Amino acid sequence: MKVTIDQDKCVSSGQCVLAAEEVFDQRDEDGVVVLLNANPPAELAEDVRQAAVLCPALAIVVED
């Protein structure tokens, strides 16, 4: 699994962090998403996919 984010699209909703806090975080100054792990382990796959679905800006891309 490979995860990429488009920080320019991010609207700082924090939904990704709530869904997969081991993979996503937010910058303190503006709340924009930060990718902690571009290749998360298989046990986090469902959480990462859920984060991508929940993202209102569609800023998360998940490739298998």
CHARMM-style PDB file with segment names, atoms N, HN, CA, C and O in Angstrom:
ATOM      1  N   MET     1       0.840  -1.170   0.000  1.00  0.00      PROA
ATOM      2  CA  MET     1       0.000   0.000   0.000  1.00  0.00      PROA
ATOM      3  C   MET     1       0.886   1.235   0.000  1.00  0.00      PROA
ATOM      4  O   MET     1       1.859   1.320   0.748  1.00  0.00      PROA
ATOM      5  N   LYS     2       0.531   2.194  -0.855  1.00  0.00      PROA
ATOM      6  HN  LYS     2      -0.260   2.125  -1.463  1.00  0.00      PROA
ATOM      7  CA  LYS     2       1.230   3.468  -0.904  1.00  0.00      PROA
ATOM      8  C   LYS     2       0.207   4.586  -0.735  1.00  0.00      PROA
ATOM      9  O   LYS     2      -0.838   4.586  -1.385  1.00  0.00      PROA
ATOM     10  N   VAL     3       0.514   5.533   0.140  1.00  0.00      PROA
ATOM     11  HN  VAL     3       1.363   5.533   0.669  1.00  0.00      PROA
ATOM     12  CA  VAL     3      -0.389   6.643   0.411  1.00  0.00      PROA
ATOM     13  C   VAL     3       0.294   7.944  -0.009  1.00  0.00      PROA
ATOM     14  O   VAL     3       1.461   8.176   0.308  1.00  0.00      PROA
ATOM     15  N   THR     4      -0.441   8.776  -0.716  1.00  0.00      PROA
ATOM     16  HN  THR     4      -1.389   8.587  -0.973  1.00  0.00      PROA
ATOM     17  CA  THR     4       0.037  10.112  -1.039  1.00  0.00      PROA
ATOM     18  C   THR     4      -1.046  11.113  -0.660  1.00  0.00      PROA
ATOM     19  O   THR     4      -2.230  10.780  -0.612  1.00  0.00      PROA
ATOM     20  N   ILE     5      -0.623  12.336  -0.392  1.00  0.00      PROA
ATOM     21  HN  ILE     5       0.339  12.607  -0.430  1.00  0.00      PROA
ATOM     22  CA  ILE     5      -1.574  13.389  -0.049  1.00  0.00      PROA
ATOM     23  C   ILE     5      -1.275  14.624  -0.886  1.00  0.00      PROA
ATOM     24  O   ILE     5      -0.138  14.853  -1.300  1.00  0.00      PROA
ATOM     25  N   ASP     6      -2.290  15.397  -1.122  1.00  0.00      PROA
ATOM     26  HN  ASP     6      -3.213  15.212  -0.786  1.00  0.00      PROA
ATOM     27  CA  ASP     6      -2.157  16.676  -1.808  1.00  0.00      PROA
ATOM     28  C   ASP     6      -2.444  17.756  -0.779  1.00  0.00      PROA
ATOM     29  O   ASP     6      -3.603  18.087  -0.526  1.00  0.00      PROA
ATOM     30  N   GLN     7      -1.394  18.304  -0.186  1.00  0.00      PROA
ATOM     31  HN  GLN     7      -0.454  18.035  -0.392  1.00  0.00      PROA
ATOM     32  CA  GLN     7      -1.569  19.299   0.860  1.00  0.00      PROA
ATOM     33  C   GLN     7      -2.261  20.558   0.357  1.00  0.00      PROA
ATOM     34  O   GLN     7      -2.904  21.264   1.134  1.00  0.00      PROA
ATOM     35  N   ASP     8      -2.137  20.844  -0.930  1.00  0.00      PROA
ATOM     36  HN  ASP     8      -1.615  20.270  -1.561  1.00  0.00      PROA
ATOM     37  CA  ASP     8      -2.805  22.025  -1.490  1.00  0.00      PROA
ATOM     38  C   ASP     8      -4.324  21.878  -1.487  1.00  0.00      PROA
ATOM     39  O   ASP     8      -5.037  22.880  -1.420  1.00  0.00      PROA
ATOM     40  N   LYS     9      -4.822  20.665  -1.557  1.00  0.00      PROA
ATOM     41  HN  LYS     9      -4.243  19.852  -1.611  1.00  0.00      PROA
ATOM     42  CA  LYS     9      -6.270  20.414  -1.531  1.00  0.00      PROA
ATOM     43  C   LYS     9      -6.836  20.375  -0.111  1.00  0.00      PROA
ATOM     44  O   LYS     9      -8.025  20.623   0.092  1.00  0.00      PROA
ATOM     45  N   CYS    10      -5.994  20.068   0.859  1.00  0.00      PROA
ATOM     46  HN  CYS    10      -5.028  19.866   0.694  1.00  0.00      PROA
ATOM     47  CA  CYS    10      -6.437  19.827   2.232  1.00  0.00      PROA
ATOM     48  C   CYS    10      -7.209  21.023   2.792  1.00  0.00      PROA
ATOM     49  O   CYS    10      -6.787  22.171   2.657  1.00  0.00      PROA
ATOM     50  N   VAL    11      -8.354  20.727   3.425  1.00  0.00      PROA
ATOM     51  HN  VAL    11      -8.696  19.794   3.535  1.00  0.00      PROA
ATOM     52  CA  VAL    11      -9.181  21.764   4.052  1.00  0.00      PROA
ATOM     53  C   VAL    11      -9.118  21.685   5.576  1.00  0.00      PROA
ATOM     54  O   VAL    11      -9.923  22.309   6.268  1.00  0.00      PROA
ATOM     55  N   SER    12      -8.176  20.931   6.087  1.00  0.00      PROA
ATOM     56  HN  SER    12      -7.522  20.424   5.525  1.00  0.00      PROA
ATOM     57  CA  SER    12      -7.888  20.867   7.527  1.00  0.00      PROA
ATOM     58  C   SER    12      -9.050  20.366   8.377  1.00  0.00      PROA
ATOM     59  O   SER    12      -9.250  20.838   9.496  1.00  0.00      PROA
ATOM     60  N   SER    13      -9.811  19.417   7.855  1.00  0.00      PROA
ATOM     61  HN  SER    13      -9.648  19.033   6.947  1.00  0.00      PROA
ATOM     62  CA  SER    13     -10.956  18.898   8.603  1.00  0.00      PROA
ATOM     63  C   SER    13     -10.544  17.943   9.724  1.00  0.00      PROA
ATOM     64  O   SER    13     -11.264  17.806  10.714  1.00  0.00      PROA
ATOM     65  N   GLY    14      -9.396  17.284   9.577  1.00  0.00      PROA
ATOM     66  HN  GLY    14      -8.812  17.395   8.773  1.00  0.00      PROA
ATOM     67  CA  GLY    14      -8.912  16.361  10.602  1.00  0.00      PROA
ATOM     68  C   GLY    14      -9.536  14.985  10.570  1.00  0.00      PROA
ATOM     69  O   GLY    14      -9.233  14.159  11.431  1.00  0.00      PROA
ATOM     70  N   GLN    15     -10.395  14.712   9.611  1.00  0.00      PROA
ATOM     71  HN  GLN    15     -10.641  15.383   8.912  1.00  0.00      PROA
ATOM     72  CA  GLN    15     -11.040  13.403   9.528  1.00  0.00      PROA
ATOM     73  C   GLN    15     -10.027  12.280   9.334  1.00  0.00      PROA
ATOM     74  O   GLN    15     -10.204  11.183   9.864  1.00  0.00      PROA
ATOM     75  N   CYS    16      -8.972  12.552   8.580  1.00  0.00      PROA
ATOM     76  HN  CYS    16      -8.828  13.443   8.151  1.00  0.00      PROA
ATOM     77  CA  CYS    16      -7.952  11.531   8.341  1.00  0.00      PROA
ATOM     78  C   CYS    16      -7.233  11.143   9.639  1.00  0.00      PROA
ATOM     79  O   CYS    16      -6.938   9.970   9.872  1.00  0.00      PROA
ATOM     80  N   VAL    17      -6.963  12.129  10.465  1.00  0.00      PROA
ATOM     81  HN  VAL    17      -7.202  13.082  10.276  1.00  0.00      PROA
ATOM     82  CA  VAL    17      -6.283  11.864  11.733  1.00  0.00      PROA
ATOM     83  C   VAL    17      -7.178  11.031  12.649  1.00  0.00      PROA
ATOM     84  O   VAL    17      -6.707  10.118  13.327  1.00  0.00      PROA
ATOM     85  N   LEU    18      -8.439  11.346  12.663  1.00  0.00      PROA
ATOM     86  HN  LEU    18      -8.821  12.088  12.113  1.00  0.00      PROA
ATOM     87  CA  LEU    18      -9.367  10.574  13.484  1.00  0.00      PROA
ATOM     88  C   LEU    18      -9.470   9.126  13.014  1.00  0.00      PROA
ATOM     89  O   LEU    18      -9.632   8.217  13.828  1.00  0.00      PROA
ATOM     90  N   ALA    19      -9.378   8.912  11.711  1.00  0.00      PROA
ATOM     91  HN  ALA    19      -9.247   9.650  11.050  1.00  0.00      PROA
ATOM     92  CA  ALA    19      -9.510   7.561  11.157  1.00  0.00      PROA
ATOM     93  C   ALA    19      -8.222   6.751  11.256  1.00  0.00      PROA
ATOM     94  O   ALA    19      -8.267   5.536  11.447  1.00  0.00      PROA
ATOM     95  N   ALA    20      -7.066   7.419  11.128  1.00  0.00      PROA
ATOM     96  HN  ALA    20      -7.029   8.406  10.973  1.00  0.00      PROA
ATOM     97  CA  ALA    20      -5.791   6.688  11.095  1.00  0.00      PROA
ATOM     98  C   ALA    20      -4.679   7.559  11.671  1.00  0.00      PROA
ATOM     99  O   ALA    20      -3.838   8.066  10.930  1.00  0.00      PROA
ATOM    100  N   GLU    21      -4.673   7.729  12.969  1.00  0.00      PROA
ATOM    101  HN  GLU    21      -5.356   7.316  13.571  1.00  0.00      PROA
ATOM    102  CA  GLU    21      -3.704   8.619  13.611  1.00  0.00      PROA
ATOM    103  C   GLU    21      -2.269   8.124  13.520  1.00  0.00      PROA
ATOM    104  O   GLU    21      -1.340   8.897  13.749  1.00  0.00      PROA
ATOM    105  N   GLU    22      -2.067   6.856  13.191  1.00  0.00      PROA
ATOM    106  HN  GLU    22      -2.822   6.227  13.005  1.00  0.00      PROA
ATOM    107  CA  GLU    22      -0.718   6.335  13.030  1.00  0.00      PROA
ATOM    108  C   GLU    22      -0.119   6.731  11.684  1.00  0.00      PROA
ATOM    109  O   GLU    22       1.091   6.635  11.481  1.00  0.00      PROA
ATOM    110  N   VAL    23      -0.978   7.177  10.767  1.00  0.00      PROA
ATOM    111  HN  VAL    23      -1.961   7.255  10.931  1.00  0.00      PROA
ATOM    112  CA  VAL    23      -0.540   7.485   9.407  1.00  0.00      PROA
ATOM    113  C   VAL    23      -0.624   8.984   9.110  1.00  0.00      PROA
ATOM    114  O   VAL    23       0.180   9.503   8.337  1.00  0.00      PROA
ATOM    115  N   PHE    24      -1.580   9.678   9.712  1.00  0.00      PROA
ATOM    116  HN  PHE    24      -2.233   9.256  10.341  1.00  0.00      PROA
ATOM    117  CA  PHE    24      -1.799  11.089   9.420  1.00  0.00      PROA
ATOM    118  C   PHE    24      -1.708  11.944  10.680  1.00  0.00      PROA
ATOM    119  O   PHE    24      -2.031  11.497  11.780  1.00  0.00      PROA
ATOM    120  N   ASP    25      -1.268  13.163  10.497  1.00  0.00      PROA
ATOM    121  HN  ASP    25      -1.005  13.527   9.604  1.00  0.00      PROA
ATOM    122  CA  ASP    25      -1.250  14.160  11.558  1.00  0.00      PROA
ATOM    123  C   ASP    25      -1.599  15.498  10.910  1.00  0.00      PROA
ATOM    124  O   ASP    25      -1.798  15.576   9.698  1.00  0.00      PROA
ATOM    125  N   GLN    26      -1.672  16.542  11.721  1.00  0.00      PROA
ATOM    126  HN  GLN    26      -1.511  16.478  12.706  1.00  0.00      PROA
ATOM    127  CA  GLN    26      -1.959  17.870  11.200  1.00  0.00      PROA
ATOM    128  C   GLN    26      -0.900  18.844  11.694  1.00  0.00      PROA
ATOM    129  O   GLN    26      -0.421  18.744  12.824  1.00  0.00      PROA
ATOM    130  N   ARG    27      -0.539  19.795  10.821  1.00  0.00      PROA
ATOM    131  HN  ARG    27      -0.928  19.876   9.903  1.00  0.00      PROA
ATOM    132  CA  ARG    27       0.400  20.841  11.228  1.00  0.00      PROA
ATOM    133  C   ARG    27      -0.274  21.724  12.262  1.00  0.00      PROA
ATOM    134  O   ARG    27      -1.452  22.056  12.134  1.00  0.00      PROA
ATOM    135  N   ASP    28       0.470  22.099  13.280  1.00  0.00      PROA
ATOM    136  HN  ASP    28       1.427  21.830  13.384  1.00  0.00      PROA
ATOM    137  CA  ASP    28      -0.074  22.924  14.353  1.00  0.00      PROA
ATOM    138  C   ASP    28      -0.500  24.305  13.866  1.00  0.00      PROA
ATOM    139  O   ASP    28      -1.512  24.838  14.320  1.00  0.00      PROA
ATOM    140  N   GLU    29       0.259  24.878  12.957  1.00  0.00      PROA
ATOM    141  HN  GLU    29       1.081  24.445  12.588  1.00  0.00      PROA
ATOM    142  CA  GLU    29      -0.009  26.257  12.564  1.00  0.00      PROA
ATOM    143  C   GLU    29      -1.258  26.449  11.704  1.00  0.00      PROA
ATOM    144  O   GLU    29      -1.897  27.498  11.777  1.00  0.00      PROA
ATOM    145  N   ASP    30      -1.616  25.453  10.892  1.00  0.00      PROA
ATOM    146  HN  ASP    30      -1.097  24.601  10.832  1.00  0.00      PROA
ATOM    147  CA  ASP    30      -2.781  25.645  10.011  1.00  0.00      PROA
ATOM    148  C   ASP    30      -3.681  24.417   9.874  1.00  0.00      PROA
ATOM    149  O   ASP    30      -4.708  24.482   9.198  1.00  0.00      PROA
ATOM    150  N   GLY    31      -3.319  23.319  10.494  1.00  0.00      PROA
ATOM    151  HN  GLY    31      -2.485  23.266  11.043  1.00  0.00      PROA
ATOM    152  CA  GLY    31      -4.163  22.128  10.465  1.00  0.00      PROA
ATOM    153  C   GLY    31      -4.067  21.293   9.213  1.00  0.00      PROA
ATOM    154  O   GLY    31      -4.799  20.313   9.077  1.00  0.00      PROA
ATOM    155  N   VAL    32      -3.184  21.649   8.283  1.00  0.00      PROA
ATOM    156  HN  VAL    32      -2.589  22.446   8.393  1.00  0.00      PROA
ATOM    157  CA  VAL    32      -3.040  20.888   7.043  1.00  0.00      PROA
ATOM    158  C   VAL    32      -2.447  19.515   7.351  1.00  0.00      PROA
ATOM    159  O   VAL    32      -1.598  19.372   8.230  1.00  0.00      PROA
ATOM    160  N   VAL    33      -2.903  18.524   6.622  1.00  0.00      PROA
ATOM    161  HN  VAL    33      -3.593  18.640   5.907  1.00  0.00      PROA
ATOM    162  CA  VAL    33      -2.491  17.141   6.833  1.00  0.00      PROA
ATOM    163  C   VAL    33      -0.990  16.952   6.628  1.00  0.00      PROA
ATOM    164  O   VAL    33      -0.372  17.585   5.773  1.00  0.00      PROA
ATOM    165  N   VAL    34      -0.426  16.061   7.440  1.00  0.00      PROA
ATOM    166  HN  VAL    34      -0.928  15.546   8.135  1.00  0.00      PROA
ATOM    167  CA  VAL    34       0.970  15.638   7.334  1.00  0.00      PROA
ATOM    168  C   VAL    34       0.962  14.119   7.275  1.00  0.00      PROA
ATOM    169  O   VAL    34       0.326  13.463   8.100  1.00  0.00      PROA
ATOM    170  N   LEU    35       1.658  13.569   6.311  1.00  0.00      PROA
ATOM    171  HN  LEU    35       2.174  14.102   5.641  1.00  0.00      PROA
ATOM    172  CA  LEU    35       1.739  12.122   6.157  1.00  0.00      PROA
ATOM    173  C   LEU    35       2.882  11.589   7.013  1.00  0.00      PROA
ATOM    174  O   LEU    35       4.039  11.957   6.813  1.00  0.00      PROA
ATOM    175  N   LEU    36       2.558  10.733   7.954  1.00  0.00      PROA
ATOM    176  HN  LEU    36       1.617  10.434   8.116  1.00  0.00      PROA
ATOM    177  CA  LEU    36       3.557  10.151   8.854  1.00  0.00      PROA
ATOM    178  C   LEU    36       4.177   8.877   8.291  1.00  0.00      PROA
ATOM    179  O   LEU    36       5.324   8.552   8.595  1.00  0.00      PROA
ATOM    180  N   ASN    37       3.412   8.153   7.467  1.00  0.00      PROA
ATOM    181  HN  ASN    37       2.480   8.417   7.220  1.00  0.00      PROA
ATOM    182  CA  ASN    37       3.887   6.874   6.947  1.00  0.00      PROA
ATOM    183  C   ASN    37       3.289   6.648   5.566  1.00  0.00      PROA
ATOM    184  O   ASN    37       2.104   6.339   5.443  1.00  0.00      PROA
ATOM    185  N   ALA    38       4.105   6.800   4.526  1.00  0.00      PROA
ATOM    186  HN  ALA    38       5.068   7.051   4.625  1.00  0.00      PROA
ATOM    187  CA  ALA    38       3.631   6.639   3.147  1.00  0.00      PROA
ATOM    188  C   ALA    38       3.376   5.181   2.775  1.00  0.00      PROA
ATOM    189  O   ALA    38       2.685   4.900   1.796  1.00  0.00      PROA
ATOM    190  N   ASN    39       3.930   4.262   3.549  1.00  0.00      PROA
ATOM    191  HN  ASN    39       4.492   4.490   4.345  1.00  0.00      PROA
ATOM    192  CA  ASN    39       3.748   2.830   3.304  1.00  0.00      PROA
ATOM    193  C   ASN    39       3.317   2.146   4.594  1.00  0.00      PROA
ATOM    194  O   ASN    39       4.098   1.405   5.192  1.00  0.00      PROA
ATOM    195  N   PRO    40       2.089   2.386   5.028  1.00  0.00      PROA
ATOM    196  CA  PRO    40       1.635   1.819   6.296  1.00  0.00      PROA
ATOM    197  C   PRO    40       1.530   0.298   6.235  1.00  0.00      PROA
ATOM    198  O   PRO    40       1.346  -0.276   5.161  1.00  0.00      PROA
ATOM    199  N   PRO    41       1.647  -0.349   7.389  1.00  0.00      PROA
ATOM    200  CA  PRO    41       1.533  -1.809   7.434  1.00  0.00      PROA
ATOM    201  C   PRO    41       0.118  -2.275   7.095  1.00  0.00      PROA
ATOM    202  O   PRO    41      -0.842  -1.512   7.196  1.00  0.00      PROA
ATOM    203  N   ALA    42       0.011  -3.512   6.701  1.00  0.00      PROA
ATOM    204  HN  ALA    42       0.791  -4.133   6.619  1.00  0.00      PROA
ATOM    205  CA  ALA    42      -1.257  -4.086   6.258  1.00  0.00      PROA
ATOM    206  C   ALA    42      -2.367  -3.965   7.303  1.00  0.00      PROA
ATOM    207  O   ALA    42      -3.535  -3.815   6.946  1.00  0.00      PROA
ATOM    208  N   GLU    43      -2.017  -4.027   8.571  1.00  0.00      PROA
ATOM    209  HN  GLU    43      -1.068  -4.149   8.860  1.00  0.00      PROA
ATOM    210  CA  GLU    43      -3.059  -3.962   9.611  1.00  0.00      PROA
ATOM    211  C   GLU    43      -3.722  -2.583   9.694  1.00  0.00      PROA
ATOM    212  O   GLU    43      -4.765  -2.439  10.333  1.00  0.00      PROA
ATOM    213  N   LEU    44      -3.133  -1.575   9.059  1.00  0.00      PROA
ATOM    214  HN  LEU    44      -2.287  -1.692   8.540  1.00  0.00      PROA
ATOM    215  CA  LEU    44      -3.739  -0.238   9.048  1.00  0.00      PROA
ATOM    216  C   LEU    44      -4.473   0.065   7.747  1.00  0.00      PROA
ATOM    217  O   LEU    44      -5.026   1.154   7.591  1.00  0.00      PROA
ATOM    218  N   ALA    45      -4.487  -0.876   6.820  1.00  0.00      PROA
ATOM    219  HN  ALA    45      -4.038  -1.761   6.947  1.00  0.00      PROA
ATOM    220  CA  ALA    45      -5.064  -0.650   5.496  1.00  0.00      PROA
ATOM    221  C   ALA    45      -6.516  -0.179   5.556  1.00  0.00      PROA
ATOM    222  O   ALA    45      -6.880   0.773   4.866  1.00  0.00      PROA
ATOM    223  N   GLU    46      -7.325  -0.810   6.343  1.00  0.00      PROA
ATOM    224  HN  GLU    46      -7.029  -1.584   6.904  1.00  0.00      PROA
ATOM    225  CA  GLU    46      -8.742  -0.434   6.428  1.00  0.00      PROA
ATOM    226  C   GLU    46      -8.902   0.981   6.980  1.00  0.00      PROA
ATOM    227  O   GLU    46      -9.732   1.747   6.490  1.00  0.00      PROA
ATOM    228  N   ASP    47      -8.113   1.330   7.995  1.00  0.00      PROA
ATOM    229  HN  ASP    47      -7.439   0.708   8.393  1.00  0.00      PROA
ATOM    230  CA  ASP    47      -8.175   2.677   8.572  1.00  0.00      PROA
ATOM    231  C   ASP    47      -7.758   3.734   7.546  1.00  0.00      PROA
ATOM    232  O   ASP    47      -8.376   4.795   7.455  1.00  0.00      PROA
ATOM    233  N   VAL    48      -6.714   3.440   6.781  1.00  0.00      PROA
ATOM    234  HN  VAL    48      -6.212   2.578   6.855  1.00  0.00      PROA
ATOM    235  CA  VAL    48      -6.231   4.384   5.777  1.00  0.00      PROA
ATOM    236  C   VAL    48      -7.267   4.561   4.669  1.00  0.00      PROA
ATOM    237  O   VAL    48      -7.515   5.682   4.225  1.00  0.00      PROA
ATOM    238  N   ARG    49      -7.863   3.483   4.231  1.00  0.00      PROA
ATOM    239  HN  ARG    49      -7.662   2.572   4.591  1.00  0.00      PROA
ATOM    240  CA  ARG    49      -8.915   3.587   3.199  1.00  0.00      PROA
ATOM    241  C   ARG    49     -10.104   4.387   3.719  1.00  0.00      PROA
ATOM    242  O   ARG    49     -10.693   5.178   2.983  1.00  0.00      PROA
ATOM    243  N   GLN    50     -10.449   4.185   4.968  1.00  0.00      PROA
ATOM    244  HN  GLN    50      -9.970   3.542   5.565  1.00  0.00      PROA
ATOM    245  CA  GLN    50     -11.549   4.943   5.573  1.00  0.00      PROA
ATOM    246  C   GLN    50     -11.198   6.427   5.630  1.00  0.00      PROA
ATOM    247  O   GLN    50     -12.057   7.272   5.374  1.00  0.00      PROA
ATOM    248  N   ALA    51      -9.971   6.752   5.956  1.00  0.00      PROA
ATOM    249  HN  ALA    51      -9.274   6.066   6.164  1.00  0.00      PROA
ATOM    250  CA  ALA    51      -9.531   8.147   5.989  1.00  0.00      PROA
ATOM    251  C   ALA    51      -9.680   8.793   4.618  1.00  0.00      PROA
ATOM    252  O   ALA    51     -10.128   9.935   4.513  1.00  0.00      PROA
ATOM    253  N   ALA    52      -9.304   8.066   3.568  1.00  0.00      PROA
ATOM    254  HN  ALA    52      -8.940   7.138   3.654  1.00  0.00      PROA
ATOM    255  CA  ALA    52      -9.429   8.591   2.206  1.00  0.00      PROA
ATOM    256  C   ALA    52     -10.893   8.845   1.848  1.00  0.00      PROA
ATOM    257  O   ALA    52     -11.209   9.844   1.201  1.00  0.00      PROA
ATOM    258  N   VAL    53     -11.776   7.958   2.260  1.00  0.00      PROA
ATOM    259  HN  VAL    53     -11.519   7.147   2.785  1.00  0.00      PROA
ATOM    260  CA  VAL    53     -13.205   8.117   1.988  1.00  0.00      PROA
ATOM    261  C   VAL    53     -13.776   9.310   2.748  1.00  0.00      PROA
ATOM    262  O   VAL    53     -14.606  10.047   2.217  1.00  0.00      PROA
ATOM    263  N   LEU    54     -13.340   9.499   3.969  1.00  0.00      PROA
ATOM    264  HN  LEU    54     -12.665   8.901   4.401  1.00  0.00      PROA
ATOM    265  CA  LEU    54     -13.851  10.573   4.814  1.00  0.00      PROA
ATOM    266  C   LEU    54     -13.319  11.954   4.445  1.00  0.00      PROA
ATOM    267  O   LEU    54     -13.924  12.961   4.813  1.00  0.00      PROA
ATOM    268  N   CYS    55     -12.216  12.019   3.735  1.00  0.00      PROA
ATOM    269  HN  CYS    55     -11.726  11.201   3.436  1.00  0.00      PROA
ATOM    270  CA  CYS    55     -11.596  13.302   3.413  1.00  0.00      PROA
ATOM    271  C   CYS    55     -12.524  14.136   2.523  1.00  0.00      PROA
ATOM    272  O   CYS    55     -12.802  13.744   1.390  1.00  0.00      PROA
ATOM    273  N   PRO    56     -13.005  15.283   3.022  1.00  0.00      PROA
ATOM    274  CA  PRO    56     -13.934  16.090   2.231  1.00  0.00      PROA
ATOM    275  C   PRO    56     -13.276  16.733   1.012  1.00  0.00      PROA
ATOM    276  O   PRO    56     -13.967  17.110   0.066  1.00  0.00      PROA
ATOM    277  N   ALA    57     -11.954  16.862   1.025  1.00  0.00      PROA
ATOM    278  HN  ALA    57     -11.393  16.556   1.795  1.00  0.00      PROA
ATOM    279  CA  ALA    57     -11.247  17.484  -0.085  1.00  0.00      PROA
ATOM    280  C   ALA    57     -10.707  16.466  -1.093  1.00  0.00      PROA
ATOM    281  O   ALA    57     -10.150  16.843  -2.124  1.00  0.00      PROA
ATOM    282  N   LEU    58     -10.875  15.178  -0.791  1.00  0.00      PROA
ATOM    283  HN  LEU    58     -11.328  14.872   0.047  1.00  0.00      PROA
ATOM    284  CA  LEU    58     -10.325  14.102  -1.627  1.00  0.00      PROA
ATOM    285  C   LEU    58      -8.807  14.294  -1.828  1.00  0.00      PROA
ATOM    286  O   LEU    58      -8.287  14.114  -2.930  1.00  0.00      PROA
ATOM    287  N   ALA    59      -8.125  14.656  -0.756  1.00  0.00      PROA
ATOM    288  HN  ALA    59      -8.548  14.802   0.139  1.00  0.00      PROA
ATOM    289  CA  ALA    59      -6.691  14.947  -0.811  1.00  0.00      PROA
ATOM    290  C   ALA    59      -5.821  13.708  -0.579  1.00  0.00      PROA
ATOM    291  O   ALA    59      -4.596  13.798  -0.659  1.00  0.00      PROA
ATOM    292  N   ILE    60      -6.429  12.564  -0.296  1.00  0.00      PROA
ATOM    293  HN  ILE    60      -7.424  12.491  -0.231  1.00  0.00      PROA
ATOM    294  CA  ILE    60      -5.680  11.348   0.014  1.00  0.00      PROA
ATOM    295  C   ILE    60      -5.857  10.337  -1.120  1.00  0.00      PROA
ATOM    296  O   ILE    60      -6.977  10.040  -1.535  1.00  0.00      PROA
ATOM    297  N   VAL    61      -4.734   9.817  -1.611  1.00  0.00      PROA
ATOM    298  HN  VAL    61      -3.824  10.059  -1.275  1.00  0.00      PROA
ATOM    299  CA  VAL    61      -4.763   8.781  -2.651  1.00  0.00      PROA
ATOM    300  C   VAL    61      -4.117   7.536  -2.081  1.00  0.00      PROA
ATOM    301  O   VAL    61      -3.003   7.586  -1.560  1.00  0.00      PROA
ATOM    302  N   VAL    62      -4.826   6.412  -2.181  1.00  0.00      PROA
ATOM    303  HN  VAL    62      -5.731   6.372  -2.604  1.00  0.00      PROA
ATOM    304  CA  VAL    62      -4.338   5.128  -1.693  1.00  0.00      PROA
ATOM    305  C   VAL    62      -4.160   4.194  -2.885  1.00  0.00      PROA
ATOM    306  O   VAL    62      -5.101   3.955  -3.642  1.00  0.00      PROA
ATOM    307  N   GLU    63      -2.957   3.673  -3.044  1.00  0.00      PROA
ATOM    308  HN  GLU    63      -2.193   3.867  -2.429  1.00  0.00      PROA
ATOM    309  CA  GLU    63      -2.663   2.711  -4.096  1.00  0.00      PROA
ATOM    310  C   GLU    63      -2.275   1.382  -3.464  1.00  0.00      PROA
ATOM    311  O   GLU    63      -1.495   1.336  -2.513  1.00  0.00      PROA
ATOM    312  N   ASP    64      -2.831   0.300  -4.006  1.00  0.00      PROA
ATOM    313  HN  ASP    64      -3.465   0.337  -4.779  1.00  0.00      PROA
ATOM    314  CA  ASP    64      -2.498  -1.032  -3.484  1.00  0.00      PROA
ATOM    315  C   ASP    64      -1.319  -1.626  -4.198  1.00  0.00      PROA
ATOM    316  OT1 ASP    64      -0.905  -2.742  -3.884  1.00  0.00      PROA
TER     317      ASP     64
END
